[in-house]
Amino acid sequence: MSDKPVARPRIADACICCGGQSLEKSPAILMPFVAHRVFGWAPVEIDDSWGLRTILNGNAYSICNSVSCLDCGMLFLDIRFSDPEMEALYSGYRQAEYTALRDHYEPGYAERNDTLNQGIGFIPEIEAFLTPFLPLPVRVLDWGGDTGINTPFKSASTLFHVYDISGKPGIAGAVRPRCMRASTIKANAASSSRPSAAPSRSAQPWRCCSSSASPPRAA
Ligand SMILES: [Zn+2]
């Protein structure tokens, strides 16, 4: 795959999957972690000291839209990130600085990340749940599966692909799909852990709001 930057509209005006233009939009909040890491926009509290005459006081987050395609059912974020923004989001993926900032906005993320890195203990239960619906052996594409350590059906698959941008080597048997961006993988693999630059955690825990407050309404 070419690493040449791809031109994208800033705000999607068509389905990112099928190109359809029958779309429904629902107001949403961009994950505070993403807004901070990509744009440097941290949530703020607006109070009287701002001196605004037409804006109500309260918490301000970066807004966006959840978009639903009526043609294919794809549900996606209307903001389309540029290549530099994607690099800002994913460089040093799940390394010290990334994890500290995300844990600031999503308390418990670092601990959950450690658990996932060590390997979850309930893969047999996942496989038992899925088995009645699958013709074994299966071909597996684990999207965002890190090293593949938590991928179900590893030993019952004829093809074991793991798509992930962490840059970590896959476990034995895991194959990286060729569609992955070589530059991102290389950058993440080469990044070293750096001290945390995350601000101290607020007394008020942030809740992650990556999806719309309500599902898209029917037309
Ligand atoms: Zn679509």
Boltz pocket constraint, residues with backbone or C-beta under 6 A from the ligand:
constraints:
  - pocket:
      binder: B
      contacts: [[A, 15], [A, 16], [A, 17], [A, 18], [A, 19], [A, 20], [A, 69], [A, 70], [A, 71], [A, 72], [A, 73], [A, 74]]
      max_distance: 6.0
